[in-house]
């Protein structure tokens, strides 16, 4: 067996073992295969080849399944890892964490509280002046809502995040 195939099979086995499983009331039909792999099987998309790693528009990032607001562009930073990285969530109660011991290492997995979707991992190597956290999140677990569309899409209360930044 080629090493690359063996690596892929190991990743699949590890991600299957930690599958997220959204609550049955959640509709998953709109998810594409990568979104399903990431959110439901604990997978990881390729760095530098995902939708939001180099995205700089103002707005919020919501759970691709439930629509729950998770992160703001005001807390996004370039970590150099190839995935969207944030210093903090919009609200701590929107996320849950658990120890992830797959792939022979110990990390802290981040899940959406509303849908139980796997989002990514949190590390302690973020900007010290912003609290030191790096929420390394898969683009496939997120949907971006531009600042200009927040009211229209029912997220108007989050406009204040951008007013604070402007002051």
C-alpha positions in Angstrom: 0.0 0.0 0.0 1.4 3.4 -0.9 2.1 5.7 2.1 -0.3 8.4 0.9 -3.1 5.9 0.7 -2.3 4.6 4.1 -2.3 8.1 5.5 -5.7 8.8 3.9 -7.2 5.6 5.3 -5.8 6.5 8.8 -7.4 9.9 8.6 -10.7 8.5 7.5 -10.7 5.9 10.3 -9.8 8.6 12.9 -12.4 11.0 11.6 -15.1 8.3 11.5 -14.3 7.4 15.2 -15.0 11.0 16.2 -18.0 11.6 14.0 -20.0 14.7 15.1 -23.6 13.6 14.4 -25.9 16.6 14.1 -29.2 16.4 16.0 -31.8 14.6 14.0 -33.9 17.7 13.7 -31.1 19.4 11.6 -31.5 19.3 7.9 -28.2 18.2 6.3 -29.4 17.8 2.7 -28.0 21.2 1.7 -24.4 20.2 2.6 -21.9 19.4 -0.1 -19.6 16.4 0.3 -16.8 18.4 1.9 -19.2 20.1 4.3 -20.6 16.7 5.3 -17.1 15.2 5.7 -15.9 18.1 7.9 -19.0 18.7 10.1 -20.3 15.1 10.5 -17.1 13.0 10.3 -14.6 15.4 12.0 -12.7 15.8 8.8 -10.3 18.5 7.8 -10.1 20.4 4.5 -6.8 21.1 2.7 -5.0 24.2 4.0 -4.8 27.2 1.5 -7.5 25.4 -0.7 -10.6 26.4 1.2 -13.1 29.2 0.8 -12.3 31.5 3.8 -8.6 31.1 4.6 -7.7 34.4 2.8 -11.1 36.1 3.1 -11.0 39.7 4.3 -14.6 41.1 3.9 -16.4 42.4 7.0 -19.2 40.1 8.3 -19.9 37.1 10.4 -19.3 33.4 10.0 -22.2 31.2 10.9 -22.6 27.5 11.4 -23.3 26.0 7.9 -25.9 23.7 9.4 -27.8 25.7 12.0 -27.0 29.3 11.0 -25.9 30.1 14.5 -23.4 33.0 14.6 -20.0 31.7 15.5 -17.2 34.1 14.6 -16.7 37.7 13.4 -14.3 39.1 10.8 -13.3 41.6 13.5 -11.6 38.6 15.4 -10.1 37.0 12.2 -6.4 37.0 11.7 -3.8 35.5 9.3 -2.2 32.6 11.2 -0.2 31.4 8.2 -1.8 28.0 8.6 -4.1 28.1 5.5 -7.3 27.9 7.5 -9.5 30.7 8.8 -8.3 31.6 12.3 -10.0 33.6 14.9 -9.0 34.9 18.4 -12.4 34.3 19.9 -16.0 33.3 19.1 -18.8 35.8 19.0 -20.1 34.2 22.2 -18.5 31.4 24.3 -21.8 29.6 24.6 -22.0 28.9 20.8 -19.0 26.5 21.0 -18.2 23.4 22.9 -14.8 21.8 23.2 -13.6 18.3 23.9 -10.2 16.5 23.9 -9.3 15.0 20.6 -6.7 12.2 20.8 -6.8 11.1 17.1 -3.7 11.0 14.9 -1.4 10.3 17.8 -1.6 13.7 19.4 -3.8 15.6 21.9 -5.7 18.6 20.7 -8.8 20.5 21.7 -11.7 20.0 19.2 -14.2 22.8 18.7 -17.8 22.0 17.9 -20.9 24.2 17.3 -23.2 23.9 20.3 -26.3 24.3 18.2 -25.6 21.6 15.6 -22.8 19.5 17.3 -20.9 20.0 14.0 -17.1 19.6 14.1 -15.6 23.0 13.3 -11.9 22.6 13.9 -9.5 23.0 16.8 -8.4 25.7 19.3 -4.7 26.2 20.1 -2.8 28.5 22.6 -0.6 30.0 20.0 -2.8 33.0 18.9 -1.9 36.7 19.2 -1.0 37.2 22.9 -2.4 40.8 22.9 -5.8 39.3 21.9 -5.9 36.5 24.5 -3.5 34.0 23.0 -6.1 31.7 21.4 -6.2 30.5 17.8 -9.5 29.0 16.7 -8.4 27.1 13.6 -11.7 26.5 11.8 -12.6 24.7 8.6 -14.2 26.9 5.9 -16.5 24.0 5.1 -18.1 24.3 8.5 -19.0 28.0 8.0 -21.2 30.2 5.9 -20.2 33.9 5.6 -22.8 36.6 6.0 -21.4 40.0 4.7 -21.9 43.0 6.9 -24.1 44.6 4.3 -26.5 41.6 4.5 -26.7 41.2 8.2 -30.1 42.9 8.6 -31.6 41.3 5.6 -30.5 37.8 6.8 -31.8 38.3 10.4 -28.4 39.0 12.0 -28.8 42.8 12.5 -27.9 42.7 16.1 -24.3 41.8 15.1 -23.8 45.1 13.3 -22.6 46.5 16.6 -19.5 44.4 16.3 -18.4 46.6 13.4 -19.4 49.9 15.0 -17.0 49.1 18.0 -14.2 48.5 15.5 -14.8 51.8 13.7 -14.5 53.8 16.9 
